[in-house]
Amino acid sequence: MPAKAPFVLVVEDDPETRRFYSEAFARDGFHVDQAHNGHQALEKALQRAPDLILTDIAVPGLDGIELCRRLRADERTCRVPVLAITGYGDRYYPDRIREAGADQLLIKPCEPERLVSEARKLLASRITDAIPAPKASGR
């Protein structure tokens, strides 16, 4: 039985960039939904918790940092991996997004193949974390 395709929510305010990233995930077998701002992303994530969220930090409404905080605070989305992306590589944003609970941060420009690769690594690590370790035998 084939594994179900992972579901990713792509959060990006620039329509062209959002389409570009979404197409890269779709080509790699992901189911994709899109959001153009943080409020829309939070609503969609709470309706149907995605397997992974890709969010730009600088989106309107709730920025990616506040979006991440709210995702982590809700039991429906607290374990969803968050891959953040930003065009601002200064020290201020990377520290803030990690403190908010993002699992990974990439700096733009970022090739879509790298986004998909990093997303797959995050998904694989979450699956590994969810599998309980075997109990030691008492011999």
N, C-alpha and C positions, 0 to 999 in steps of 0.2 A: 504494500500500500504506500503510495507516494506521500511524502511529508507535505503538510499544508504550506502554501506560500506565505511568507511573513508579510505582515501588514505594517506599512510605514506611513506616518503622517509627516508631510513636508510643509514646514512653516517658513514662508518667505514672502516679503511684500512686493518684490519685483516680479511681475508676471513672467517675463522671459526666463529669469533665473529659476523660478519655481517650476516652470515647464521643463527646463533643461534637466534639473535634478530629478524631477518626477519620471521623466522618460528614461533616465539612466537606471533608476530603481526598477521600473517596469520591464526594461530589457533584461534585467538580471532575475526576473521571476517574482518580484515583489508585487503585492497588491498595494496600490497607492491612493491616498487621499491627500487633499491639499487644503491649506489655510493661508489666508493672506495677512492675518494679524493674530496677536496673542489671544484676544478674547475668543475669536472663532476657533483657534486651535484648542483652547481649554475646553470649550463646549464639545467639540468633536471628540477629543480624547476621553472626556468623561462619559460620553454616549457609548463609545465603543473603544475600549482601551487598545491602542495599537501595540504591536510587538516592539516598535521603535519609533522615536520621534526625532526628526532632523529639524532643528530650528536655528534660524539666524538670530543673533542677539538683538540686532536693531530692527525690530518689527514694531509697527504702530500699536497703540493701545497698551496692552501688557507687553513689555519687551521680553526678550527671551530669558532674561534673568528672573523676572517675576513669574513668568510662565513656568519655569523650572521649579521655583519655590512652591508654587501652588500644586503642581503635579506631584511633588514629593510629599505634600501635606495631605493628600487625599488617598485613602486606602485603595481606591480603584486604579490609581495610576502610579503609586509610590515606587513600584518595582520596574516600571517601563524604562528601558534605557533611553537616555537623551544624548544625542550627538549634536553639539552646538557648533555653529560656524559663524565667523565674523571677519569683516574686512579690517577691523581694528586690532592690530597685533600688540598694542601696548600692554603693559603689565596690569593695568587697572581692570580691564574686562576679563582676561583669563582667570584672574584670582576670584573675581565676583561670580562668574558663572560656575566655577568649581565649588565655591562655597554654597551656591544655590542648589547644588546636587547634580550638575551635569556629569555624565560619565566620561566624555571626551570632548575636546575642543580642537577644531581645525581652523586654520587661517585661510581666507580667500586671497587670491583665487585658488580654488581647489578643483582638481580634475574630478569628474564624476566617478571615474573608476576607483579613485581613492576613497570617495565618500561611501560607495557601495562596499568596498573592502573593509573599511573601518566599521561600517554598520554590521557586516557579517561577523566580524571579530567580537563586537559587543553582544550580539545575539548568541554566539557560541559560548561566550563566557557566562552569560545568564543561564543558559541551559546547563552548563557544567556546575554552576553554583546551586542549581535547583535539585541536582541529583545527590541524594544523601551518600556520604562516604560509607563503605562497608564497615560493619562492626568487627572489631578485632576478636579473634577467637580466644578463649580462655585456656589454651593449651600451654 
